[in-house]
């Protein structure tokens, strides 16, 4: 796990890096070169005008990036942390674009095809993945005013701060597909044939994106104490904090520091309830006349965010939890930041399993693309393989709850829908005989 790789300062030479600053200037130069090449080189009649993607990215730089940049307690921007998650997503985009460029060239499509299409894929995919995540976890984002209305001035910055993770693959796929269909419509390209060429590139993106999830600590798996696949994450990481919420991380401090063992229930209304099972003679609990079967409470002194800051700054002597008598509320003992285990319990590496499956699916799709008989068959195979793999992967993930009064996660429901669409596509592509739309006929332009 490596959440932060480096920090880009807020200003360089007195000019902001983000917003109306250096990055926008560099993008403007690149956009100018792109426009110049478009107007000065021999035009392919199918070539898309670069104005819309140039303006879209410029708007993202000018109006979205400033919201992503953190601020200190005085409201001053502190610079943008480059997250491992964001770097891997960028690698996925670049790798997917590279693969798409190769495939497009082999099908005799225009030279600008991959670059133009990736902007239609990336931005809608980013928005779709984030929208799905925000809807799924709305309670973690929404801030309300005194009248009970959503305080958008505080909620929106949390929504657009996507550099810390928080994208759902199915939302990203839906967004990318919608953007792709818009591009295909504007360019008047064959739909299924073009989608066949695109889906392997999407799997390359997922291969790198899931490695980013691993670096960020999100999208983690469930407990696997007896499995050699098990991995652990450091204190303060998402799986660690989940284990704290479930009361799984208190065994060591309760026994080593306070001299008791107990069954700890998950956190409810900001506190943990525990039932004492054994008390060690001469320990802190014994001195407080704690007995087996007694009910105790654990209260958290500081919010989770403060705890994570203490960990990052090495303040391990800070009191973090109070152990109290459930009836009298009398203090029995304290647990410091340093008393807590340094790493989470062993869990399945769901992110890496997903990354590997994405890579394998990409290889299979590329092989099948060469022997396809009908347009749309590669998309059907993609939906079949990814839908099945994702449904099974959800069995080892514990970061999502069942939806719609079922035991199925929202991603498993999405997988079922994907498999149904795949079945329809297999049926559609098995009917009649149609020539493949790609490669395009050899022409002077191509």
Secondary structure, 3 states (H helix, E strand, C coil): CCCEEEEECCEECCEECCCCCHHHHHHHHHHHHHHHHHHHCCCCCCCCCCHHHHHHHHHHHHHHHHHHCCECCCCCECCEEEEHHHHHHHHHHHHHHHHHHHHHHHCCCCCCHHHHHHHHHHHHHHHHHHHHHHHHCHHHHCCECCCCCECHHHHHHHHHCHHHCCCCHHHHHHHHHHHHHHHHHHHCCCHHHHHHHHHHHHHHHHHHHHHHHHHHCCCCECECCCCCCCECCECCCHHHHHHHHCCCCCHHHHHHCCCEEEEECCCECCEEEEEEEEECCCCHHHHCCCCCCCEEEEEECCCHHHHHHHHHCCCCCCEEEEEEECCCCCEEEEEEHHHCCCECCCECCHHHHHHHHHHHHHHHHHHHHHHCCCCCHHHHHHHHHHHHHHHHHCCCECCCCCCCCCCCCHHHHHHHHHHHHHHHHHHHHCCCCCCCCCCCCCCCCC
